[in-house]
Amino acid sequence: MKLVSVIVRSTNRIYLKDAIESISNQTYKNIEIIIVDASGTGEIGNRELESNRKIEVVCTGESLIRPKAANAGLLAAKGDELVFLDDDDIFYESHIEKLIGARSEYPEKLAAYSDVEVIGKDLKKIIVYGCEWSKNRLLLANYIPINSVLFSRKILDFGCAFDENLYILEDWDWWLQVANYTSFNHIPGVSACYRYELGESNHSRLYKEWRFILYKKWIGILGVDRFIEESFEWAQQADSMRQEKSLLLDEAKQRDIYIDTLRHCIGSLETERDSNRQEKSLLLDEAKQRDIYIDTLHHRIGSLATERDSMLQSWSWRVTQPLRNASRAARLARKLSRRINRQSLWRALQLARQGNWRGLHHRMRRLLVTETVEQIAVVSSDQNITSDWSTLSTCIIDNTPSFECHLPVTIIVPVYNGWEHLPAFFNSLLQNTTEPYVLLVINDASPDERVVPFLLKQQERFPQMSLLTNTSNLGFVRSVNRGMQEANDDVVLLNTDTIVPSYWLERLLEPLYDEKVASVTPFTNAGTICSFPRTLEDNAPIYGLSVDSIDMAFKRLVYQSIDIPTAVGFCMAISRRALNHVGYFDAEAFGRGYGEENDWCMRAANSGYRHVLCPNLYVYHAHGGSFLPAEKQDLLASNLRILDQRYPDYGNFVQAHIQKNPAQFYREAARLLLMLRPENRPALVIDHNRGGGANHFRSRFVQKCLDDSRAVCVYAEDYLLGIRQITCHADGDSLSLNVPDLDAFSEFMRKFSFDEVYYNSLVFASDPLATVDRLRHLPEQTRFIVNMHDFYPLCPSYTLLDDQDNFCGVPDEDRCKVCIRRHSAIFPNAPRDIVVWRNHWRELLERANSIRCFSVDSAQHMKRAYPECSEKIFVFQHDTSYFKPVPLSPAFDGPLHIGIIGGINKQKGAKILQNFASYVEKHQLPCQITLVGEIDPDYKLPDLVTVTGRYTSDDLPQIIIETGIQIVWFPSIWPETFSYVTAECMAMDLPITAFDIGAPAERLKTYHKSFIHNSKLPEDLYLDFTTFRERLLDYPIISKTNV
């Protein structure tokens, strides 16, 4: 038996024992082991193995590089055949016997090699080296591990030796030397193991440099022409093989796709067949039930016809004819007033008069005054107030109505000082009172010398004014009683610290047509239970507006009397009927004022009268024109005690009203009208509330509108959560309204004149196409702008991912028809018909004034789907100037650290991230991964991934610094339309990578620290990251340590 020398180069690592054990376990027994102590420490001594084989240790006393250690082993070896084994690799037990047999079979070939498998730290196979012999291929790359070859001692006689000038790749150079004298015999089958990345044997970082040195050496030996000729010959063979392999793989892939397509089609057809069978069965059952129901209706119709004929011939039918005429008149008025037809209303009014129906007459006058017949909600004391638009809409009419004259009335104005209020009060009274009236001013002996001359001058301006002067101060109550005694008609008590709007008197007196109404009070800024916008408070005029501007909103409110426990005396209409029945104010108990109207109202209520709020009138009240604050507090305290004594339930009565707050509907309606007044140039945004770029853009837009003193409303719908809501912003105020259905939303758009309407998204709309149709009918003067935050107008799959979760590229409609029918990710709110879908959207896009895309890529997709709208489609640059640049310099002295930012779901690349993280974990690669944000719970990440949770943009730079992220990766697989996070990372000067798709890639191609991935395979991604990292090390700003 030939002696085989096994040469082991070792630095005395812990793996040496495994290597020696694998040699001892060989089935071929005639072996000597030469261990070369490359460390030079002498710590490896001769040791006796259980098999009694001797181990010879070669130690020169100095540290040896790899080629020197190999040459030392060759000099010490005595065997006829030689083989190398590094101390971190192993032989399988038949390795040497297999190679000895190969050498014996072809003795002319002085070297034989078998296949070797490469395993990682986790003992899992990475690759197998097992190529057939080719000298030309060996020139290009080493494909023969050193422990795979058994060679003859004769090789040494040719002068072959390891090149001690090479730090690495010495084994490649050795095989090239041997190949000059002999060919190699390849024996298929794995019989040895090369263990990758154990210890410090990985010299991959130096490979490129030393490969160049090796090429240079062998070009010098072989000559340039021969080196190129032999290398090129193998490269041609390899290219041919790769092309053939690629064609075969493509063919197999196409065949698999075709088979999957057939399977999907068969499954769809079977599902459709079963569905049709079920539908047919249901239709048959429904037809049977309908036939039965029709028979029942026929029988019922016959019975009703018989009853009708009997009723028409009855005596009671003839007697009730006048009542039916009155009812017909009311219906006619309601029907015709929908068109605001005044002649038809007057006709209904005349019918009522002819029938002598006084109550109907009053009702007709009310309809004529307000010019509306919308079915208003009767606001009574037992109803709860909500912020639903369906409720507020019943309070609002489309246009400001005209107002009719009233019966004669006397306006009583008690005056006691209050000079600062008098000019504004009398000016507003003169300019804004059009109703026929008598003005009765009572000067209660005002000590201010300016008052009397001023009042005398007002008599010149008011021909209908009478001025009464008390010789001594009688107090507010006695002065008012004097005025009510002078008057013969209904009266209005009006303080001098008020300012009235136009047509105020007509509206204030309208409720007095009801014989049970004793008093009427309007809304005001400071009037306790009649205060606006906040009840029970003395408010400043809302949004700093004038009384006329505020009242313009109240004029658009439907009149409907609202019961209140007591009138408020700053502006109070009083029925002459009630005065005659109840009497005047109690001057003995309430002397100088405060509480007298409450007492009178309680007496009137006890007599069966009502007190109402006039909800469509607003009067400004300065509060305090007659009394000083200290006097007021004393009067209030004293008079309240009297009320409590007379009416023990008064407090509970008022509190019950406050709790029910029945006027809140009107307060919110008026507030909404004021927010959306025309001078605020209101805009409307159609969107969802699910976050992301669309909401970010909307927030910026809303803030810009507010900065420009504009009003803006956001209509957001989410059918999954059952939410449909409008939120209005203006004048530093916000108001949210629940919207029950699309009809209510259409009514909202109709009642308010919007300058602009912006489409952001309808992805979560309950019926997107129905909403599209409503938007098509916007008024011509309203500008309509489409913002392409996603691709919903192109396809219900708003990310343009097809049924295989790949970007579809906006194919032809035939392909779309197949995809949309079997797409599992499309929400059920959208139809499964791409033709119907695009026809609806096409009509809306043709209505649009402009279609704004946020990238060239998005604009190209839109033009491909809707070429007829190309002239309206343009690229709109997002404003990112508000991003604060925070340049960061990541540290590159540690392991690779990848960061992913945002909420990661399927379309954002959750599966790609999951696969990559699993690959890193499986192969124990030196790579850290941090997700700054969240991931869809359906995609579980390995424990090595750090997930920070939600973050804010302001916190992002600090998170990047604290986590040590080096490279930011955007794994999104859909063509995003913009990506704010990309803009934020670019502002921070961070290295960024992404796939070659959508707006992020478009922008990164012009960014100096970017890398575009061409493959989604985890092994390719890892190579991309390491390559990018090495490139970044040469970037002048980035250093190896964090600065």
Secondary structure, 3 states (H helix, E strand, C coil): CCCEEEEEEECCCCCHHHHHHHHHCCCCCCEEEEEEECCCCCCCCCCCCCCCCCEEEECCCCCCCHHHHHHHHHHHCCCCEEEECCCCCEECCCHHHHHHHHHHHCCCCCEEEEEEEEECCCCCEEEEECCCCCHHHHHHCCCCCHHHEEEECHHHHCCCCCCCCCCCCHHHHHHHHHHCCCCEEEEEEEEEEEECCCCCCCCHHHHHHHHHHHHHHHHHHHCHHHHHHHHHHHHHHHHHHHHHHHHHHHHHHHHHHHHHHHHHHHHHHHHHHHHHHHHHHHHHHHHHHHHHHHHHHHHHHHHHHHHHHHHHCCHHHHHCHHHHHHHHHHHHHHHHHCCCCHHHHHHHHHHHHHCCCHHHHHHHHHHHHHCCCCCCCCCCCCCCCCCEHHHHHHHECCCCCCCCCCCCEEEEEEECCCHHHHHHHHHHHHHHCCCCCEEEEEECCCCCCCHHHHHHHHHHHCCCEEEEECCCCCCHHHHHHHHHHHCCCEEEEECCCEECCCCHHHHHHHHHHCCCEEEEEEEECECHHHECCCCCCECCCHHHCCHHHHHHHHHCECCCCEECCCCCCCEEEECHHHHHHHCCCCHHHHCCCCCHHHHHHHHHHHCCCEEEEEEEEEEEECCCCCCCHHHHHHHHHHHHHHHHHHCCCHHHHHHHHHHHCCCHHHHHHHHHHHHCCHHHCCEEEEECCCCCHHHHHHHHHHHHHHHCCCCEEEEEEECCCCEEEEEEEECCEEEEEECCCHHHHHHHHHHCCCCEEEECCCCCCCCHHHHHHHHHCCCCCCEEEEEECCCCCCCCCCCCECCCCCECCCCCHHHHHHHHHHCCCCCCCCCCCHHHHHHHHHHHHHHCCEEEECCHHHHHHHHHHCHHHHHHEEECCCCCCCCCCCCCCCCCCCCEEEEEEEEECCCCCHHHHHHHHHHHHHCCCCEEEEEEEEECCCCCCCCCEEECCCCCHHHHHHHHHHHCCCEEEECCCCCCCCCHHHHHHHHCCCCEEEECCHHHHHHHCCCCCEEEECCCCHHHHHHHHHHHHHHHHCCCCCCCCCC
